[in-house]
Amino acid sequence: MSYWLAKRRTVQHTDTIQRFDPRFWTVNFPRPAMASVVTTAPDALRVDAVFRKADDLVGLIWESEDKWDHPLLAYETRRDYSRLTLSFRWRSGGVLPLDAVNGPTLTIEGRDAAGNARAWYVRLWNYASGSPTDAQITLKFSELDGGFLLPAEADPVHPADIDRLFISLVAPGYAPGSATPFATSAAGWAELSDISCQGHKPMLELGDVMVPPHGLAMCTGYDDAYNLTPARLLRQIRGLGYRGSINHYIGMSHFYSLVPDGAGGFVVDPWQPAMNPAAQKWHEAFFAGAKAMGQTIIASQSYEVLAQNCPAAWQQKAWDGAPARTGWVPPSALLSPANAQAMAWVRKVGVALVGLMQGAGLPVRHQVGEPWWWVTQDRRICIYDDAAKAAFGGSPVNIPDMGANLDAAQKSLLDQAGALLAQSTADLAAAVKAAAGSAGAERLLLAFLPTVLDPVTPEAYRANLPVGWASPAFDVLQLEDYDWVTAGKDALRAEARVMAEARLGYPRSKQHYLSGFVLFADNAEVEWARIDAAASEAAGLGVAETFIWALPQVSRDGFTRLPDKSGDETMQSFDDVLFPLALGRDASVTPEFSTNVTITASGFERRNSLWSDARLRFDVGPGVRSEAELGELIAFFRARRGQARGFRLRDPSDFSSNGMTGVPTPTDQILGTGDGATARFALVKHYGDGADAQKRRITRPRAETLRVSVDGAETGDFSLDAKGVLVFATAPAAGSVVRAGFLFDVPVRFAEDRLDISGAEFAAGEAPSVPLVELREDA
């Protein structure tokens, strides 16, 4: 399947929106505050905020530049607000009212008439009519003044160069600079309705692509999307061609309720609702929007909580008492499957997700996401928190290095840890199923293979891929291996899939695959190619659903999956069959290059080679020797529908890796040099010597003739993939030279849709002309 990394729109469809369209506002805030924004009507939005400290401040934001949408769907950048009027009805509760000191203020960030960066602070009450909690607000940007008291403190806004508008919301107990926690979290809200923009250029161009469905589904995560409206996310998912399921991770840092920990911080409170009010409102809107769009949600939760919010007793710990920490910044902690209170909270969250799905009229689909015992970078497993030690008999054996050879007692402990992990996930799945009631629930498990089957820690699978997960413990097994995908470690990927399938026993029809993700934008060109190929590979393996992880990276890098060509043609474009007639010596073979030659005024030539490889042309008519062969040719031509379908042809003058026609040996052609990770090597043949050699890609080898060597030693540790790609079971070591020998055919098609045959001329000994042309295969 093909894809495109779109950088900007060119000829794609566009639409227009009113500036300040509710779907495109965002929110932001410092931890531990929380807020969300949802659309409540085509011209209305609502912000829900949770304040936990006296100085918490939440911002509702409009940005002049769209920094969040896919390039094909983004709105245009327009920083000039001159002669524009924004008006809306303001309603609020639980936040400081419009007339209060520190009440809702519009911060305008941009540049003054001289181009100097600056900000203006516009008190909304100065432009309101009505009450402090229910007012009509009208903002004429060319007549707008910052300052608290007008006209005494007027600070005229320069409207022609604005980057961002920021409306601040704070709790009634707001105290700037004070980090004093509130005894209980304060919830507030604000609603903007009847949003209208009038005046000079009130409309913005908006990308309006609709990529046809391509068979892939999308992953999202609340930790990455909490600041956007659900409508904005769903618009992108549908516009980019993703259908069916949305795999939505509720995250590890934004959804839960918090209480003060008594030491200046905040921790998850198991007695509070599973979701805080802002996250609850966001998820209600997101799930309802997915339902309206005809898509289902797989609600994903993990055993992971932002470390600064995780109760100490809930956390997995290493032998020395060090808590498990991921490598994210800030880091997250891993919940111990042995801690009864932590697991009760996890089940409470699962039941809350069931309620959200049922409330939206969606089927219940629940994923246990990447549950595991953490292994540190120095290979220490974190199975020694107090609850775990008690579960393992009180004094479990130490495992100081998961990469070392483990004794029987250490392996037994890992098996016990795996059983405990499996029981905790079974309890969660059972709670979800019970909450779903008679409607039932689809239970899914996600395993991250680069961690649970890391060859550096060969016994980790005992704890982190337990046999208790074997089918039918869950309805669907979801696999992801993105660390290996983006690093090109295909041999490890293939080996891990075999191991996971053998251990857990889920057929492909009950598997999903998650392909992704690109952590850094600088790596997009290389890594998206590998992610796209892995997604296509999974679809080819027959898994039930294939997902791309995840929408934020898709939007950032412009990843656009393109569908297969549509139309009535259901036949394959290439038939892997051999041309039925042997070519005689009279058949012609013509290698062809394309070179642009320019002769300068002084008579010198400038030559530009347009093709890196020759394209062959054949005339196989002279190879037809009898009327029987003529009939065979006509039947073969009709079966190929003329030019429509390709086929194999054996070139009588060049069909071997050894010279032109020699017997293949394992060292004929250099395919590449190993790096310890790459397992796929394309078959090639070189013509000429050294750096000037012309390299020909071989896509149709004769598999039975293939011989392979690594550093001169012949090996059978490989398979042959489509289009002449060699796949090693174990990636060749760094610095090793990979060579191969083979016989091969040429992919060709008929050059015309007609075949001119004259019986009289053939009987008189005149051969027909049957031109063929070599196919350039995308390999």
Secondary structure by P-SEA (a helix, b strand, c coil): ccccccccccccccccccccccccbbbbbcccccbbbbbccccbbbbbbbbccccbbbbbcccccccccccccccccccccccbbbbbbbbbcccccccccccbbbbbbccccccccbbbbbcccccccccccbbbbbbcccccccccccccbbbbbbcccccbbbbbbbccccccccccccccccccccccccccccccccbbbbbbccccccccbbbbbccccccccaaaaaaaaaaaccccccccccccccccccccccccccccccccccccaaaaaaaaaaaaaaaaacccccccccccccccccccccbbbcccccccccccccbbbbbbcccaaaaaaaaaaaaaaaaaaaaacccbbbbbcccccccccccccccccaaaaaaacccccccccccccccaaaaaaaaaaaaaaaaaaaaaaaaaaaaacccbbbbbbbbbcccccccccccccccccccccccccccbbbbbcaaaaaacaaaaaaaaaaaaaaacccccccbbbbbbbbccccccccaaaaaaaaaaaaaaacccbbbcccaaaaaaacccccccccccccccccccccccccccccbbbbbbbbbbbbbccccbbbbbbcccbbbbbbbcccccccaaaaaaaaaaaaaaccccbbbbbbcccccccccccccccccccccccccccccbbbbbccccccccbbbbbbcccccccbbbbccccccccccccccbbbbbcccccccbbbbbcbbbbbbbcccccbbbbbaaaaaacbbbbbbbbbbbccc
